[in-house]
């Protein structure tokens, strides 16, 4: 499992790696995925290194709610309407071990009604 020191998302948070940031505040950062799976593919992460949702603690309740509202606000900012997906990957498909959400939109342009 990755540690904070070798976590690619922590390197983006600390600006050691470049990213195309679409939203940032004191606790959250959102940026475009470099290998998008949809016309709109944004990664939304807490700046604090939390390995996964399973590792989140009770004291992260406010942060987790703030992430949900940031996701909602991004769907409005990006004019995504009500057609979008939000997913969090698992170990078997190569997850980066830093809690993150994939905001996917523009899917109706690819496959009709989703």
C-alpha positions as CSV (number, residue, x, y, z in Angstrom):
1,X,0.0,0.0,0.0
2,X,1.2,3.5,-0.8
3,X,2.3,5.8,1.9
4,X,1.8,9.6,2.0
5,X,5.4,10.0,0.8
6,X,4.9,8.0,-2.4
7,X,1.3,8.9,-3.0
8,X,0.8,10.5,-6.4
9,X,-2.3,12.4,-5.2
10,X,-0.3,13.8,-2.2
11,X,2.3,15.0,-4.7
12,X,-0.5,16.8,-6.7
13,X,-1.8,18.3,-3.5
14,X,1.7,19.6,-2.6
15,X,2.2,20.9,-6.2
16,X,5.2,18.6,-6.8
17,X,3.3,17.2,-9.8
18,X,1.4,19.3,-12.2
19,X,-2.4,19.0,-12.6
20,X,-5.2,20.8,-14.3
21,X,-7.1,22.0,-11.2
22,X,-10.8,22.8,-11.6
23,X,-11.5,23.4,-7.9
24,X,-9.5,23.9,-4.8
25,X,-10.1,25.0,-1.2
26,X,-8.3,24.5,2.1
27,X,-9.4,20.8,2.4
28,X,-10.2,19.5,-1.1
29,X,-8.7,19.6,-4.6
30,X,-10.4,18.6,-7.9
31,X,-8.5,18.1,-11.2
32,X,-8.9,16.6,-14.6
33,X,-8.0,13.0,-15.0
34,X,-5.0,12.6,-17.3
35,X,-6.6,9.4,-18.8
36,X,-10.3,10.3,-19.0
37,X,-12.9,7.6,-19.2
38,X,-15.6,10.1,-20.2
39,X,-15.9,13.5,-21.9
40,X,-15.8,15.0,-18.4
41,X,-13.6,13.1,-15.9
42,X,-12.6,14.9,-12.7
43,X,-10.9,13.5,-9.7
44,X,-12.0,14.9,-6.4
45,X,-9.8,14.2,-3.3
46,X,-9.2,15.4,0.2
47,X,-5.9,17.1,0.7
48,X,-5.5,15.1,3.9
49,X,-4.0,11.6,3.1
50,X,-6.8,9.1,3.8
51,X,-6.0,5.8,2.2
52,X,-9.6,4.8,1.4
53,X,-13.2,5.3,2.5
54,X,-12.7,2.2,4.7
55,X,-9.9,4.0,6.5
56,X,-11.9,7.2,7.1
57,X,-12.5,7.9,10.8
58,X,-15.6,9.4,12.5
59,X,-13.8,12.7,12.7
60,X,-13.8,12.8,8.9
61,X,-17.6,13.2,8.8
62,X,-17.5,16.9,8.0
63,X,-14.8,16.5,5.4
64,X,-16.7,13.7,3.7
65,X,-19.8,15.8,3.6
66,X,-17.8,18.7,2.2
67,X,-16.5,16.4,-0.6
68,X,-20.1,15.4,-1.5
69,X,-21.1,19.1,-1.7
70,X,-18.0,19.9,-3.8
71,X,-19.0,17.1,-6.2
72,X,-22.5,18.6,-6.5
73,X,-21.1,22.0,-7.1
74,X,-18.8,20.7,-9.8
75,X,-21.7,19.1,-11.6
76,X,-23.4,22.5,-11.7
77,X,-20.3,24.4,-12.6
78,X,-19.6,22.0,-15.5
79,X,-23.3,22.0,-16.5
80,X,-23.6,18.3,-16.2
81,X,-27.3,18.3,-15.3
82,X,-28.4,15.1,-13.5
83,X,-26.5,12.7,-15.7
84,X,-23.2,11.8,-14.1
85,X,-21.4,9.0,-12.2
86,X,-19.3,9.1,-9.1
87,X,-17.2,6.1,-8.4
88,X,-14.4,5.1,-6.0
89,X,-12.1,2.3,-7.2
90,X,-11.0,-0.8,-5.3
91,X,-7.7,-2.6,-4.9
92,X,-8.2,-5.2,-7.7
93,X,-8.4,-2.5,-10.4
94,X,-5.2,-0.6,-9.4
95,X,-6.6,2.0,-7.0
96,X,-4.4,4.9,-5.9
97,X,-4.5,4.6,-2.1
98,X,-5.7,8.1,-1.4
99,X,-9.5,8.5,-1.0
100,X,-10.8,9.8,-4.3
101,X,-13.9,10.1,-6.3
102,X,-14.2,10.0,-10.1
103,X,-16.8,12.5,-11.4
104,X,-17.8,11.2,-14.9
105,X,-20.1,13.2,-17.2
106,X,-21.0,13.7,-20.8
107,X,-21.8,10.0,-21.0
108,X,-25.1,10.6,-22.7
109,X,-23.2,11.9,-25.7
110,X,-21.5,8.5,-25.9
111,X,-24.2,6.0,-25.3
112,X,-27.7,7.6,-25.4
113,X,-29.7,7.4,-22.2
114,X,-27.6,6.3,-19.2
